[in-house]
């Protein structure tokens, strides 16, 4: 396998794993953590959107990069 293709697939796998962990924390937050009363919090839907939008953007970037190979 060529080096640039191997690097592409390694980056893709690492990015997918990281994005899945980000989405898991956005959709299924830890229940044992109690936030401080004075800490501002965003609505759950906003956190979900900010987890999904980068995943869509990264998918588009990887698709365009794959087509460029």
N, C-alpha and C positions, 0 to 999 in steps of 0.2 A: 504494500500500500504506500502511496506517495505521502510524504511528510505533511503537506498542507491538508490533505484529506484526513489524516490521522489526527492532526491538531483540531480540525473542524469538529470531528466527532467527539473528541475529548472535551472540547469547550461546550458542545451541545449537551452532552451527558451531565456535566457539572452544573450548567445553567438550569437544566430541567430539574435536577435534584434540588437546587437552591430555590427555584421558583415554587416547586411543590411544597417545600417547607414554609415558605412565605405565605402561600395560599392556605396551608393548614392552620397557621397561626391567625390568619385573618378570619377564616370561617369557623374555626374551633379554638377560641382563645382558652388559655389555661384557667381553670376554675379555682385553683388554690391561691391565686394572687388577689389580694384585696387592694384596690387602688386607694390612694390617699384622697381625703375629701377635698383638699385644695388643688388637686391635680386636674387640669382641664382634660376632657375626653371628647373625642369626636364620635358621632353616631356610628353604629356598627355598619350600616350600609356604606358609609363613606370609606371606612377601612376596607371593606370588601372590594369596592370599586378601585381603590388605590392598590389593591393586590392583583386584580384582574387586568387592569390597563397595561402595566409593564409586561405581563405574560403575553398579551396579544402583540405588543410592540416587539418583544423579543422573538416571538414566533415569526413575525413578518421579516425581521432582520435576518434570522437564520434561513428562512425560505429564499430570500433574495441572494444571500451569500451562497447557498447551495446551487442556485441557478447560475451564479457567476463562476462557479468552479467548473 
